[in-house]
């Protein structure tokens, strides 16, 4: 399988910072051990119960997706034609036919802009709703603020014996928890659900351990921990915390709910084919199964959208299967009665330059970008904001990453004006401008 990279040559494997090792290697247990205790979470009434964030790493072009400019000169509008959608007056680029057919179920924001034109900073801004505190490089992995997924995990909590935040097949460079602690880092599912015999590491007893041997080892650990606690009953006994983390690991492995959610083979062939028999297609289907199981936040990381060269040839091949999967996800959620309670997002760190460069590509451009919203109470069939007639900049209903993040939080029943507290007691605003996008709130 090919690896997608951005302009700095950063691969998926390079980005995988929180991959979970096998039980025998202690990977998941080690990750749990590192997690900080961040207090209890109150359940909140919210229209959206879950969010599926499709992260298009590299910065997808707005011209060739949701904001075509058919009236602009060819060196700006590019090679693709604009097509009509189900909604009168709403135009998409020619390779988004399936999404055009379900345009009444989605909204497109065309007017988000910011001033962070490199991957590291742009990723952080859109993934957290907070600009980086210091200048960062294009290939930087930065975390100055908790990510959307980590905040939702912290505030909404998790279903029984399941993590609250998943990311597949890797974590975005700014998708971590920062001061919330590793308890709210994503559970990374790096395996390909389209492969035969798909099995998620740490959600199954390793094949080399029979169920009997696994239970025996668990009982041995219980006895050893009991002896250690008898020796030292101090209130801050680290063994007690360690035992709790091991118990979480055991609970996940033995959870019937987790086993069922990941058993993608239970899906009818027609459903799997509708999503597309690609890694991305099957991860989108798996995301639907996870929100059905009560998981509040799932990120689908898709690299390879940094098209400095050969943009039209590349997107001519990539966009049709990609948008068919996104449309299938929206349609499937709607058919199952889950779209109203599931927010679906698709975006990257910025848009692309108006002028096509000498290598038939477009470069980084943070003055304009398009973001797709669907579900979670979002009124469909609308475009929010606009760029100028050549797509240079957002000029109508200009919005910020803070507005984007506030919208996500508000839809999930989280107050974007909330103040979080770091372990040192320092207060941090969840979002500095807690104003959601009113048109999307319903």
C-alpha positions, 0 to 999 in steps of 0.5 A, a space after each residue: 500500500 502506498 504511503 501519502 506524504 506532504 510537502 515535507 516528506 512526512 509519512 503516515 508512519 512518521 506521524 504515528 506517535 501514539 501507536 499501541 503495542 501488543 498486550 505482551 509488549 505492554 503497548 496499550 497498558 503503557 499508554 494507559 499508565 501514562 494517562 493522567 487523572 483528569 476528573 469525572 465528566 458530566 453527561 450533557 444533553 446535545 443534539 449531536 452525540 458523536 462526531 466523525 472528522 475526516 481530516 484531509 492532511 496537506 490542505 485540499 484545494 477549494 477550487 477543485 472541490 466545493 468552491 469552483 470558479 467557472 467564470 475565472 480565467 483558466 489559469 485560476 479556475 483549472 481544468 475541472 468543470 463546475 457541476 450543479 448539485 441537488 440544491 439550486 445555485 450550489 455548484 461543486 467541482 466535477 468529480 463530486 457527483 455523489 456529494 452533489 446528489 446529497 447536497 440537501 443533506 450537507 452544508 459547505 462553509 466557504 469563508 474560513 480563513 486564517 494566517 497560518 500557511 504551513 502544515 504544522 501551524 495550520 494543522 494545529 489551528 484547525 485541529 484545536 481552534 487555537 493558533 500556535 503560540 510561537 512560529 512553527 515549521 511546516 513539518 512540525 508536530 506541535 501541541 499547545 492546546 488540546 485537540 477537538 477529539 481530546 476535549 470531546 473525550 474529556 467532556 463527554 466521556 466514553 461508553 463502557 469498556 471503550 475509548 472515547 476518541 479514536 483516530 484511524 490509521 494515525 493521529 494527526 500531528 496536533 490531534 493529541 490531548 496536551 495538558 488534558 493528559 494521555 487519558 484523552 489521547 486517541 486510540 489509534 487503529 493503524 490496521 487496515 479494515 479492508 484486509 482479510 482477517 482484520 483484527 485491531 491490536 489490543 482489542 483482542 487476546 493475542 493469538 499466542 495466548 489462549 483465553 484460559 492462559 490470559 485469565 490465569 495471568 490476570 489472576 496472578 496479577 491480582 494476587 501480586 497487586 493484593 500482596 503489594 498493597 498489603 505492604 504499602 497502603 499509602 494513599 498515593 500508592 502508585 501500584 493502585 493507579 497501575 492496577 487501574 490502568 491494567 484493568 482498563 486494558 483487560 476490560 477493553 480486551 474482554 469487552 463484547 461491545 468493543 469486539 462487536 464494533 470492530 467486527 466489520 465482517 458482520 456488515 453485508 457485502 452490499 454495504 461494504 461495497 457501497 463504502 468502497 473496498 479501500 482502506 479509507 472506505 472501510 475505515 469510514 464504515 468502521 467509524 459508523 460502527 463506532 458511533 453506533 457503539 456510543 463513541 463520541 469522536 472518531 478521526 479519519 486521517 487521510 494524507 496526500 492532499 498537498 498537491 504542489 504538482 500534478 494536481 489535476 491528474 492526481 485528483 482525477 483519480 482520487 476524488 471519485 472514490 473518496 467522495 463516493 465514500 463520504 456520500 455513502 457515509 452520509 447516506 448510511 447514517 441518514 438511512 439508519 437514523 443516525 445522521 441527526 445525532 452524528 456530526 460529519 466534517 471534512 476539512 484540512 489545514 487550509 486551501 490552495 493558491 489561486 494561480 496554478 503553478 508551473 508544475 500543474 499544482 497549487 500551493 498553500 493558501 490560508 486566505 480561503 478554504 472550504 469545510 463540509 458539515 453534515 448531520 448533528 442538526 446541521 441544516 442542509 442544502 446551504 452554503 455559508 459565506 463566499 470567496 471573491 469571484 476568483 477565489 483569492 480570499 473569503 470576503 463574505 461572512 468571514 469566519 475563523 478556526 475559532 468559529 469552526 471549533 466553537 460550532 463543533 463543541 456547541 453541537 456536541 453540547 460542550 460550552 465553547 466558552 468553558 475554561 479548562 485548567 492545566 495540572 498546574 492550575 493555570 486556566 485556559 479558554 477552550 476557545 478564545 472566541 466562543 462564537 459558533 456559526 449560527 447558520 449551522 446550529 439549526 
